[in-house]
Amino acid sequence: MDGSGFGVIGDLLLGLVGGLIGGAIFGSPSGMIGAIVVATIGAVILVWISHMIKRV
């Protein structure tokens, strides 16, 4: 990201929602490491999409 965003709180909320969406899309992995990876992927994808929409 190039520094433009929704602020710390906005990006944290988007990341949290993205983690939930990632868990719903990819399913519940077994183990803590798998859950962290799935939540991180979902959060990164949602924050990236929201930044792309904001840019347009």
PDB file of N, H, CA, C and O in Angstrom:
ATOM      1  N   MET A   1       0.849  -1.173   0.000  1.00  0.00           N
ATOM      2  CA  MET A   1       0.000   0.000   0.000  1.00  0.00           C
ATOM      3  C   MET A   1       0.896   1.238   0.000  1.00  0.00           C
ATOM      4  O   MET A   1       2.000   1.217   0.543  1.00  0.00           O
ATOM      5  N   ASP A   2       0.419   2.284  -0.598  1.00  0.00           N
ATOM      6  H   ASP A   2      -0.479   2.301  -1.039  1.00  0.00           H
ATOM      7  CA  ASP A   2       1.243   3.477  -0.741  1.00  0.00           C
ATOM      8  C   ASP A   2       1.044   4.486   0.382  1.00  0.00           C
ATOM      9  O   ASP A   2       1.425   5.646   0.223  1.00  0.00           O
ATOM     10  N   GLY A   3       0.474   4.099   1.484  1.00  0.00           N
ATOM     11  H   GLY A   3       0.165   3.157   1.613  1.00  0.00           H
ATOM     12  CA  GLY A   3       0.309   5.009   2.610  1.00  0.00           C
ATOM     13  C   GLY A   3      -1.065   5.633   2.703  1.00  0.00           C
ATOM     14  O   GLY A   3      -1.433   6.166   3.750  1.00  0.00           O
ATOM     15  N   SER A   4      -1.829   5.577   1.629  1.00  0.00           N
ATOM     16  H   SER A   4      -1.530   5.144   0.778  1.00  0.00           H
ATOM     17  CA  SER A   4      -3.182   6.118   1.708  1.00  0.00           C
ATOM     18  C   SER A   4      -4.091   5.018   2.220  1.00  0.00           C
ATOM     19  O   SER A   4      -4.053   3.885   1.739  1.00  0.00           O
ATOM     20  N   GLY A   5      -4.900   5.362   3.191  1.00  0.00           N
ATOM     21  H   GLY A   5      -4.932   6.282   3.582  1.00  0.00           H
ATOM     22  CA  GLY A   5      -5.760   4.340   3.767  1.00  0.00           C
ATOM     23  C   GLY A   5      -6.933   4.957   4.478  1.00  0.00           C
ATOM     24  O   GLY A   5      -7.299   6.105   4.225  1.00  0.00           O
ATOM     25  N   PHE A   6      -7.506   4.207   5.350  1.00  0.00           N
ATOM     26  H   PHE A   6      -7.208   3.274   5.555  1.00  0.00           H
ATOM     27  CA  PHE A   6      -8.678   4.633   6.093  1.00  0.00           C
ATOM     28  C   PHE A   6      -8.326   4.982   7.527  1.00  0.00           C
ATOM     29  O   PHE A   6      -9.216   5.107   8.369  1.00  0.00           O
ATOM     30  N   GLY A   7      -7.054   5.141   7.817  1.00  0.00           N
ATOM     31  H   GLY A   7      -6.331   5.040   7.134  1.00  0.00           H
ATOM     32  CA  GLY A   7      -6.612   5.398   9.174  1.00  0.00           C
ATOM     33  C   GLY A   7      -6.381   4.079   9.894  1.00  0.00           C
ATOM     34  O   GLY A   7      -6.725   3.010   9.390  1.00  0.00           O
ATOM     35  N   VAL A   8      -5.805   4.169  11.055  1.00  0.00           N
ATOM     36  H   VAL A   8      -5.525   5.038  11.465  1.00  0.00           H
ATOM     37  CA  VAL A   8      -5.452   2.959  11.797  1.00  0.00           C
ATOM     38  C   VAL A   8      -6.701   2.170  12.181  1.00  0.00           C
ATOM     39  O   VAL A   8      -6.758   0.958  11.976  1.00  0.00           O
ATOM     40  N   ILE A   9      -7.692   2.848  12.731  1.00  0.00           N
ATOM     41  H   ILE A   9      -7.646   3.833  12.897  1.00  0.00           H
ATOM     42  CA  ILE A   9      -8.900   2.161  13.181  1.00  0.00           C
ATOM     43  C   ILE A   9      -9.653   1.559  11.991  1.00  0.00           C
ATOM     44  O   ILE A   9     -10.103   0.416  12.059  1.00  0.00           O
ATOM     45  N   GLY A  10      -9.790   2.320  10.906  1.00  0.00           N
ATOM     46  H   GLY A  10      -9.424   3.249  10.851  1.00  0.00           H
ATOM     47  CA  GLY A  10     -10.494   1.821   9.725  1.00  0.00           C
ATOM     48  C   GLY A  10      -9.822   0.606   9.125  1.00  0.00           C
ATOM     49  O   GLY A  10     -10.494  -0.360   8.762  1.00  0.00           O
ATOM     50  N   ASP A  11      -8.489   0.640   9.014  1.00  0.00           N
ATOM     51  H   ASP A  11      -7.943   1.424   9.308  1.00  0.00           H
ATOM     52  CA  ASP A  11      -7.766  -0.508   8.462  1.00  0.00           C
ATOM     53  C   ASP A  11      -7.831  -1.712   9.404  1.00  0.00           C
ATOM     54  O   ASP A  11      -7.905  -2.852   8.945  1.00  0.00           O
ATOM     55  N   LEU A  12      -7.804  -1.468  10.703  1.00  0.00           N
ATOM     56  H   LEU A  12      -7.744  -0.542  11.075  1.00  0.00           H
ATOM     57  CA  LEU A  12      -7.938  -2.581  11.649  1.00  0.00           C
ATOM     58  C   LEU A  12      -9.308  -3.234  11.546  1.00  0.00           C
ATOM     59  O   LEU A  12      -9.419  -4.459  11.576  1.00  0.00           O
ATOM     60  N   LEU A  13     -10.350  -2.422  11.425  1.00  0.00           N
ATOM     61  H   LEU A  13     -10.261  -1.426  11.401  1.00  0.00           H
ATOM     62  CA  LEU A  13     -11.699  -2.983  11.283  1.00  0.00           C
ATOM     63  C   LEU A  13     -11.844  -3.752   9.976  1.00  0.00           C
ATOM     64  O   LEU A  13     -12.450  -4.823   9.945  1.00  0.00           O
ATOM     65  N   LEU A  14     -11.284  -3.202   8.889  1.00  0.00           N
ATOM     66  H   LEU A  14     -10.792  -2.332   8.914  1.00  0.00           H
ATOM     67  CA  LEU A  14     -11.317  -3.921   7.615  1.00  0.00           C
ATOM     68  C   LEU A  14     -10.553  -5.234   7.707  1.00  0.00           C
ATOM     69  O   LEU A  14     -10.987  -6.246   7.157  1.00  0.00           O
ATOM     70  N   GLY A  15      -9.425  -5.222   8.395  1.00  0.00           N
ATOM     71  H   GLY A  15      -9.073  -4.400   8.842  1.00  0.00           H
ATOM     72  CA  GLY A  15      -8.644  -6.438   8.577  1.00  0.00           C
ATOM     73  C   GLY A  15      -9.390  -7.483   9.376  1.00  0.00           C
ATOM     74  O   GLY A  15      -9.327  -8.673   9.067  1.00  0.00           O
ATOM     75  N   LEU A  16     -10.099  -7.040  10.409  1.00  0.00           N
ATOM     76  H   LEU A  16     -10.150  -6.074  10.661  1.00  0.00           H
ATOM     77  CA  LEU A  16     -10.883  -7.967  11.228  1.00  0.00           C
ATOM     78  C   LEU A  16     -11.992  -8.611  10.408  1.00  0.00           C
ATOM     79  O   LEU A  16     -12.183  -9.826  10.456  1.00  0.00           O
ATOM     80  N   VAL A  17     -12.717  -7.796   9.657  1.00  0.00           N
ATOM     81  H   VAL A  17     -12.561  -6.809   9.618  1.00  0.00           H
ATOM     82  CA  VAL A  17     -13.786  -8.324   8.807  1.00  0.00           C
ATOM     83  C   VAL A  17     -13.197  -9.234   7.729  1.00  0.00           C
ATOM     84  O   VAL A  17     -13.773 -10.273   7.405  1.00  0.00           O
ATOM     85  N   GLY A  18     -12.055  -8.842   7.177  1.00  0.00           N
ATOM     86  H   GLY A  18     -11.587  -7.998   7.440  1.00  0.00           H
ATOM     87  CA  GLY A  18     -11.393  -9.679   6.173  1.00  0.00           C
ATOM     88  C   GLY A  18     -10.967 -11.022   6.728  1.00  0.00           C
ATOM     89  O   GLY A  18     -11.038 -12.036   6.034  1.00  0.00           O
ATOM     90  N   GLY A  19     -10.522 -11.034   7.980  1.00  0.00           N
ATOM     91  H   GLY A  19     -10.464 -10.210   8.544  1.00  0.00           H
ATOM     92  CA  GLY A  19     -10.166 -12.293   8.612  1.00  0.00           C
ATOM     93  C   GLY A  19     -11.366 -13.208   8.760  1.00  0.00           C
ATOM     94  O   GLY A  19     -11.265 -14.418   8.556  1.00  0.00           O
ATOM     95  N   LEU A  20     -12.500 -12.629   9.114  1.00  0.00           N
ATOM     96  H   LEU A  20     -12.583 -11.646   9.280  1.00  0.00           H
ATOM     97  CA  LEU A  20     -13.727 -13.422   9.231  1.00  0.00           C
ATOM     98  C   LEU A  20     -14.169 -13.949   7.872  1.00  0.00           C
ATOM     99  O   LEU A  20     -14.587 -15.100   7.749  1.00  0.00           O
ATOM    100  N   ILE A  21     -14.075 -13.104   6.863  1.00  0.00           N
ATOM    101  H   ILE A  21     -13.736 -12.169   6.963  1.00  0.00           H
ATOM    102  CA  ILE A  21     -14.446 -13.525   5.510  1.00  0.00           C
ATOM    103  C   ILE A  21     -13.492 -14.611   5.008  1.00  0.00           C
ATOM    104  O   ILE A  21     -13.924 -15.585   4.391  1.00  0.00           O
ATOM    105  N   GLY A  22     -12.202 -14.442   5.273  1.00  0.00           N
ATOM    106  H   GLY A  22     -11.851 -13.651   5.774  1.00  0.00           H
ATOM    107  CA  GLY A  22     -11.228 -15.461   4.876  1.00  0.00           C
ATOM    108  C   GLY A  22     -11.525 -16.803   5.521  1.00  0.00           C
ATOM    109  O   GLY A  22     -11.410 -17.844   4.874  1.00  0.00           O
ATOM    110  N   GLY A  23     -11.907 -16.784   6.791  1.00  0.00           N
ATOM    111  H   GLY A  23     -12.001 -15.938   7.316  1.00  0.00           H
ATOM    112  CA  GLY A  23     -12.277 -18.026   7.471  1.00  0.00           C
ATOM    113  C   GLY A  23     -13.507 -18.660   6.868  1.00  0.00           C
ATOM    114  O   GLY A  23     -13.600 -19.884   6.779  1.00  0.00           O
ATOM    115  N   ALA A  24     -14.461 -17.833   6.449  1.00  0.00           N
ATOM    116  H   ALA A  24     -14.386 -16.838   6.521  1.00  0.00           H
ATOM    117  CA  ALA A  24     -15.675 -18.359   5.845  1.00  0.00           C
ATOM    118  C   ALA A  24     -15.409 -18.932   4.449  1.00  0.00           C
ATOM    119  O   ALA A  24     -15.978 -19.957   4.072  1.00  0.00           O
ATOM    120  N   ILE A  25     -14.546 -18.264   3.694  1.00  0.00           N
ATOM    121  H   ILE A  25     -14.084 -17.432   4.000  1.00  0.00           H
ATOM    122  CA  ILE A  25     -14.267 -18.716   2.323  1.00  0.00           C
ATOM    123  C   ILE A  25     -13.398 -19.967   2.312  1.00  0.00           C
ATOM    124  O   ILE A  25     -13.713 -20.941   1.628  1.00  0.00           O
ATOM    125  N   PHE A  26     -12.305 -19.941   3.069  1.00  0.00           N
ATOM    126  H   PHE A  26     -12.049 -19.150   3.624  1.00  0.00           H
ATOM    127  CA  PHE A  26     -11.352 -21.044   3.030  1.00  0.00           C
ATOM    128  C   PHE A  26     -11.684 -22.163   4.004  1.00  0.00           C
ATOM    129  O   PHE A  26     -11.029 -23.205   3.991  1.00  0.00           O
ATOM    130  N   GLY A  27     -12.683 -21.966   4.842  1.00  0.00           N
ATOM    131  H   GLY A  27     -13.215 -21.120   4.852  1.00  0.00           H
ATOM    132  CA  GLY A  27     -13.032 -22.984   5.822  1.00  0.00           C
ATOM    133  C   GLY A  27     -12.180 -22.851   7.070  1.00  0.00           C
ATOM    134  O   GLY A  27     -11.236 -22.061   7.119  1.00  0.00           O
ATOM    135  N   SER A  28     -12.521 -23.617   8.052  1.00  0.00           N
ATOM    136  H   SER A  28     -13.288 -24.259   8.012  1.00  0.00           H
ATOM    137  CA  SER A  28     -11.798 -23.572   9.323  1.00  0.00           C
ATOM    138  C   SER A  28     -10.617 -24.538   9.280  1.00  0.00           C
ATOM    139  O   SER A  28     -10.804 -25.754   9.317  1.00  0.00           O
ATOM    140  N   PRO A  29      -9.411 -23.998   9.202  1.00  0.00           N
ATOM    141  CA  PRO A  29      -8.238 -24.885   9.177  1.00  0.00           C
ATOM    142  C   PRO A  29      -7.991 -25.463  10.563  1.00  0.00           C
ATOM    143  O   PRO A  29      -8.430 -24.912  11.572  1.00  0.00           O
ATOM    144  N   SER A  30      -7.290 -26.567  10.590  1.00  0.00           N
ATOM    145  H   SER A  30      -6.934 -27.015   9.770  1.00  0.00           H
ATOM    146  CA  SER A  30      -6.957 -27.167  11.878  1.00  0.00           C
ATOM    147  C   SER A  30      -5.659 -26.554  12.384  1.00  0.00           C
ATOM    148  O   SER A  30      -4.679 -26.453  11.647  1.00  0.00           O
ATOM    149  N   GLY A  31      -5.663 -26.154  13.624  1.00  0.00           N
ATOM    150  H   GLY A  31      -6.460 -26.236  14.223  1.00  0.00           H
ATOM    151  CA  GLY A  31      -4.460 -25.593  14.225  1.00  0.00           C
ATOM    152  C   GLY A  31      -4.439 -24.075  14.191  1.00  0.00           C
ATOM    153  O   GLY A  31      -5.101 -23.434  13.375  1.00  0.00           O
ATOM    154  N   MET A  32      -3.663 -23.529  15.095  1.00  0.00           N
ATOM    155  H   MET A  32      -3.125 -24.050  15.758  1.00  0.00           H
ATOM    156  CA  MET A  32      -3.597 -22.082  15.237  1.00  0.00           C
ATOM    157  C   MET A  32      -2.861 -21.429  14.063  1.00  0.00           C
ATOM    158  O   MET A  32      -3.265 -20.363  13.599  1.00  0.00           O
ATOM    159  N   ILE A  33      -1.799 -22.050  13.587  1.00  0.00           N
ATOM    160  H   ILE A  33      -1.471 -22.917  13.964  1.00  0.00           H
ATOM    161  CA  ILE A  33      -1.022 -21.474  12.484  1.00  0.00           C
ATOM    162  C   ILE A  33      -1.878 -21.387  11.226  1.00  0.00           C
ATOM    163  O   ILE A  33      -1.850 -20.369  10.535  1.00  0.00           O
ATOM    164  N   GLY A  34      -2.626 -22.417  10.923  1.00  0.00           N
ATOM    165  H   GLY A  34      -2.649 -23.244  11.485  1.00  0.00           H
ATOM    166  CA  GLY A  34      -3.511 -22.398   9.756  1.00  0.00           C
ATOM    167  C   GLY A  34      -4.567 -21.319   9.860  1.00  0.00           C
ATOM    168  O   GLY A  34      -4.880 -20.654   8.873  1.00  0.00           O
ATOM    169  N   ALA A  35      -5.122 -21.139  11.058  1.00  0.00           N
ATOM    170  H   ALA A  35      -4.868 -21.680  11.861  1.00  0.00           H
ATOM    171  CA  ALA A  35      -6.139 -20.104  11.265  1.00  0.00           C
ATOM    172  C   ALA A  35      -5.542 -18.720  11.073  1.00  0.00           C
ATOM    173  O   ALA A  35      -6.183 -17.844  10.492  1.00  0.00           O
ATOM    174  N   ILE A  36      -4.329 -18.514  11.552  1.00  0.00           N
ATOM    175  H   ILE A  36      -3.808 -19.225  12.024  1.00  0.00           H
ATOM    176  CA  ILE A  36      -3.659 -17.212  11.389  1.00  0.00           C
ATOM    177  C   ILE A  36      -3.379 -16.938   9.919  1.00  0.00           C
ATOM    178  O   ILE A  36      -3.567 -15.815   9.451  1.00  0.00           O
ATOM    179  N   VAL A  37      -2.934 -17.946   9.194  1.00  0.00           N
ATOM    180  H   VAL A  37      -2.781 -18.858   9.574  1.00  0.00           H
ATOM    181  CA  VAL A  37      -2.638 -17.772   7.765  1.00  0.00           C
ATOM    182  C   VAL A  37      -3.901 -17.438   6.982  1.00  0.00           C
ATOM    183  O   VAL A  37      -3.894 -16.533   6.148  1.00  0.00           O
ATOM    184  N   VAL A  38      -4.980 -18.161   7.244  1.00  0.00           N
ATOM    185  H   VAL A  38      -4.986 -18.896   7.922  1.00  0.00           H
ATOM    186  CA  VAL A  38      -6.245 -17.931   6.537  1.00  0.00           C
ATOM    187  C   VAL A  38      -6.784 -16.539   6.861  1.00  0.00           C
ATOM    188  O   VAL A  38      -7.223 -15.823   5.961  1.00  0.00           O
ATOM    189  N   ALA A  39      -6.756 -16.153   8.127  1.00  0.00           N
ATOM    190  H   ALA A  39      -6.399 -16.735   8.857  1.00  0.00           H
ATOM    191  CA  ALA A  39      -7.252 -14.835   8.524  1.00  0.00           C
ATOM    192  C   ALA A  39      -6.400 -13.725   7.917  1.00  0.00           C
ATOM    193  O   ALA A  39      -6.932 -12.697   7.499  1.00  0.00           O
ATOM    194  N   THR A  40      -5.098 -13.922   7.865  1.00  0.00           N
ATOM    195  H   THR A  40      -4.666 -14.758   8.204  1.00  0.00           H
ATOM    196  CA  THR A  40      -4.207 -12.918   7.286  1.00  0.00           C
ATOM    197  C   THR A  40      -4.462 -12.756   5.795  1.00  0.00           C
ATOM    198  O   THR A  40      -4.515 -11.632   5.296  1.00  0.00           O
ATOM    199  N   ILE A  41      -4.619 -13.849   5.087  1.00  0.00           N
ATOM    200  H   ILE A  41      -4.576 -14.762   5.493  1.00  0.00           H
ATOM    201  CA  ILE A  41      -4.896 -13.779   3.645  1.00  0.00           C
ATOM    202  C   ILE A  41      -6.218 -13.055   3.393  1.00  0.00           C
ATOM    203  O   ILE A  41      -6.295 -12.190   2.521  1.00  0.00           O
ATOM    204  N   GLY A  42      -7.251 -13.403   4.147  1.00  0.00           N
ATOM    205  H   GLY A  42      -7.189 -14.106   4.856  1.00  0.00           H
ATOM    206  CA  GLY A  42      -8.535 -12.726   3.983  1.00  0.00           C
ATOM    207  C   GLY A  42      -8.454 -11.249   4.289  1.00  0.00           C
ATOM    208  O   GLY A  42      -9.047 -10.436   3.581  1.00  0.00           O
ATOM    209  N   ALA A  43      -7.726 -10.888   5.339  1.00  0.00           N
ATOM    210  H   ALA A  43      -7.245 -11.549   5.915  1.00  0.00           H
ATOM    211  CA  ALA A  43      -7.593  -9.481   5.719  1.00  0.00           C
ATOM    212  C   ALA A  43      -6.827  -8.695   4.665  1.00  0.00           C
ATOM    213  O   ALA A  43      -7.234  -7.594   4.295  1.00  0.00           O
ATOM    214  N   VAL A  44      -5.736  -9.244   4.185  1.00  0.00           N
ATOM    215  H   VAL A  44      -5.405 -10.139   4.486  1.00  0.00           H
ATOM    216  CA  VAL A  44      -4.931  -8.551   3.179  1.00  0.00           C
ATOM    217  C   VAL A  44      -5.733  -8.346   1.902  1.00  0.00           C
ATOM    218  O   VAL A  44      -5.680  -7.271   1.304  1.00  0.00           O
ATOM    219  N   ILE A  45      -6.467  -9.356   1.483  1.00  0.00           N
ATOM    220  H   ILE A  45      -6.510 -10.229   1.969  1.00  0.00           H
ATOM    221  CA  ILE A  45      -7.264  -9.239   0.263  1.00  0.00           C
ATOM    222  C   ILE A  45      -8.353  -8.181   0.409  1.00  0.00           C
ATOM    223  O   ILE A  45      -8.563  -7.383  -0.505  1.00  0.00           O
ATOM    224  N   LEU A  46      -9.051  -8.162   1.549  1.00  0.00           N
ATOM    225  H   LEU A  46      -8.881  -8.810   2.292  1.00  0.00           H
ATOM    226  CA  LEU A  46     -10.115  -7.178   1.736  1.00  0.00           C
ATOM    227  C   LEU A  46      -9.565  -5.755   1.831  1.00  0.00           C
ATOM    228  O   LEU A  46     -10.142  -4.835   1.250  1.00  0.00           O
ATOM    229  N   VAL A  47      -8.466  -5.560   2.548  1.00  0.00           N
ATOM    230  H   VAL A  47      -7.997  -6.306   3.020  1.00  0.00           H
ATOM    231  CA  VAL A  47      -7.873  -4.222   2.641  1.00  0.00           C
ATOM    232  C   VAL A  47      -7.377  -3.776   1.271  1.00  0.00           C
ATOM    233  O   VAL A  47      -7.540  -2.610   0.911  1.00  0.00           O
ATOM    234  N   TRP A  48      -6.775  -4.679   0.499  1.00  0.00           N
ATOM    235  H   TRP A  48      -6.643  -5.626   0.792  1.00  0.00           H
ATOM    236  CA  TRP A  48      -6.288  -4.333  -0.833  1.00  0.00           C
ATOM    237  C   TRP A  48      -7.445  -3.939  -1.751  1.00  0.00           C
ATOM    238  O   TRP A  48      -7.355  -2.945  -2.471  1.00  0.00           O
ATOM    239  N   ILE A  49      -8.537  -4.720  -1.726  1.00  0.00           N
ATOM    240  H   ILE A  49      -8.610  -5.528  -1.141  1.00  0.00           H
ATOM    241  CA  ILE A  49      -9.703  -4.404  -2.554  1.00  0.00           C
ATOM    242  C   ILE A  49     -10.290  -3.054  -2.160  1.00  0.00           C
ATOM    243  O   ILE A  49     -10.645  -2.254  -3.026  1.00  0.00           O
ATOM    244  N   SER A  50     -10.393  -2.799  -0.867  1.00  0.00           N
ATOM    245  H   SER A  50     -10.104  -3.448  -0.163  1.00  0.00           H
ATOM    246  CA  SER A  50     -10.980  -1.522  -0.422  1.00  0.00           C
ATOM    247  C   SER A  50     -10.100  -0.344  -0.825  1.00  0.00           C
ATOM    248  O   SER A  50     -10.621   0.722  -1.153  1.00  0.00           O
ATOM    249  N   HIS A  51      -8.787  -0.511  -0.809  1.00  0.00           N
ATOM    250  H   HIS A  51      -8.364  -1.377  -0.542  1.00  0.00           H
ATOM    251  CA  HIS A  51      -7.896   0.563  -1.240  1.00  0.00           C
ATOM    252  C   HIS A  51      -8.008   0.786  -2.754  1.00  0.00           C
ATOM    253  O   HIS A  51      -7.929   1.920  -3.225  1.00  0.00           O
ATOM    254  N   MET A  52      -8.193  -0.301  -3.510  1.00  0.00           N
ATOM    255  H   MET A  52      -8.258  -1.222  -3.127  1.00  0.00           H
ATOM    256  CA  MET A  52      -8.343  -0.160  -4.954  1.00  0.00           C
ATOM    257  C   MET A  52      -9.665   0.561  -5.283  1.00  0.00           C
ATOM    258  O   MET A  52      -9.708   1.393  -6.190  1.00  0.00           O
ATOM    259  N   ILE A  53     -10.723   0.247  -4.557  1.00  0.00           N
ATOM    260  H   ILE A  53     -10.689  -0.428  -3.820  1.00  0.00           H
ATOM    261  CA  ILE A  53     -12.014   0.914  -4.778  1.00  0.00           C
ATOM    262  C   ILE A  53     -11.929   2.382  -4.405  1.00  0.00           C
ATOM    263  O   ILE A  53     -12.465   3.240  -5.108  1.00  0.00           O
ATOM    264  N   LYS A  54     -11.253   2.672  -3.293  1.00  0.00           N
ATOM    265  H   LYS A  54     -10.818   1.975  -2.723  1.00  0.00           H
ATOM    266  CA  LYS A  54     -11.108   4.059  -2.849  1.00  0.00           C
ATOM    267  C   LYS A  54     -10.307   4.881  -3.854  1.00  0.00           C
ATOM    268  O   LYS A  54     -10.577   6.066  -4.044  1.00  0.00           O
ATOM    269  N   ARG A  55      -9.324   4.256  -4.497  1.00  0.00           N
ATOM    270  H   ARG A  55      -9.104   3.292  -4.342  1.00  0.00           H
ATOM    271  CA  ARG A  55      -8.461   4.949  -5.437  1.00  0.00           C
ATOM    272  C   ARG A  55      -9.210   5.379  -6.694  1.00  0.00           C
ATOM    273  O   ARG A  55      -8.859   6.388  -7.307  1.00  0.00           O
ATOM    274  N   VAL A  56     -10.242   4.621  -7.087  1.00  0.00           N
ATOM    275  H   VAL A  56     -10.527   3.802  -6.590  1.00  0.00           H
ATOM    276  CA  VAL A  56     -10.981   4.898  -8.325  1.00  0.00           C
ATOM    277  C   VAL A  56     -11.955   5.988  -8.153  1.00  0.00           C
ATOM    278  O   VAL A  56     -12.657   6.344  -9.100  1.00  0.00           O
TER     279      VAL A  56
END
